[in-house]
Amino acid sequence: MNTAARVVSFLFHPLLMATYLFALFAWTLPLALSPLREEGHGKFVLIIFSITFAMPALAMGIFRSMGTIDSVLMHTRRERIVPFLFTTALYATLTYMFYTRTGVRLDDNLFRFMLIIDALIVVGTLLTLFWKVSMHSLAAWGFTGIMLALNRLTEDGSLFYPLICSLVITGLVMSARLQLQAHSMREVTAGSIAGLLTSFAGMVFLF
């Protein structure tokens, strides 16, 4: 059982959620990535993976070797502060670079989604300054909140089944974190509420 929980926790790591989101858009809702051309969507998803997952993962290894954290699993709240601040700065830098180097603007769908992802990271980091909330739950429900809002906005029903899958996966992620005793029920619930409210509010405000 613990092995399955570890696999779920790894496959749906918070840092992978941006990659999954944009890959889903490239596959089912290309308009969400405007103003990017469709032929460039694959390259964009690869860039997102490299910057939002690969680079932070490498940084975790560096922090571990420097003694900043005792484990890449970051069991304590205090261990999470520096890596989370670094990740927040990295995501913000990525968004700023896209804004200044590619010509995207606030009325472009891609930039709006990037802002919502940034908001999720910032909220998770701010909460971590005071409480060890579940970032897995926050990210999973953040993804689901975006799907819930988009499912209402799209008229062709193309996101209905992805939404159902997202709900199932979110439940598995929450169960996995509890099974591994990585978080208490209160920490998982707090992360879930924060992720859902942040993403859904961002969708309502920006779209």
C-alpha positions, 0 to 999 in steps of 0.5 A: 500500500505504501508503495502505491502511495509513494508512486502516486505522490511522485507522479502527481508531485506539485511541481509537475502540475503545471506541466500536466496542465499545459500538456492537457491544454495542448492536447484538448484546448489549444486556445488556452495556450494562445497566443502561442502557435499550435506547432510550438505547444510541444516545445512550450510544454518541454520548457515548462517541465524543465523550468518548473520541475527539473530545475527545482528538483536539481535545486533540492539536491543542491540544498540537500548537499549544502545541509539546508534541508535534511531530506528532499522529502522535507519532513518539517515545515522549517525545511520547506521555507528556503526551497519554497521561496526559491521555487516561488522566485523561479516561477515568478521569473519565468512568468516575467520573462514570458511577459517581457520576451514573448509579447504576451499580455494580461488579455492572453490566455496563456499569461492568465494561466501562468498567473494563476499557477504563480498565485498557487505557489505564492499561497502555498509558500506563505502558508508554509511560513506558519503551517506545514500544509500539504502542497500535494493537495494544494496543487491537485485541487488547484488543478481541479479548480481550474478544470471546474471553472473551464468546464463551465466556460467551454461549451463543447464538453471537451474537458468533462472527462479530464475533470472527472479524471482530475477529481479521481486523481485528487482523491488519490493524492490526498489519500496517498499523503495520509497513507504515508503519514506525510501530513495530518488530515488538517494539513491535507484539508487546509492545502485542498481548500487553499488550492481550490479557492485560489485557482477557482477565484483566479479563474473567475477574476481573470476569465 
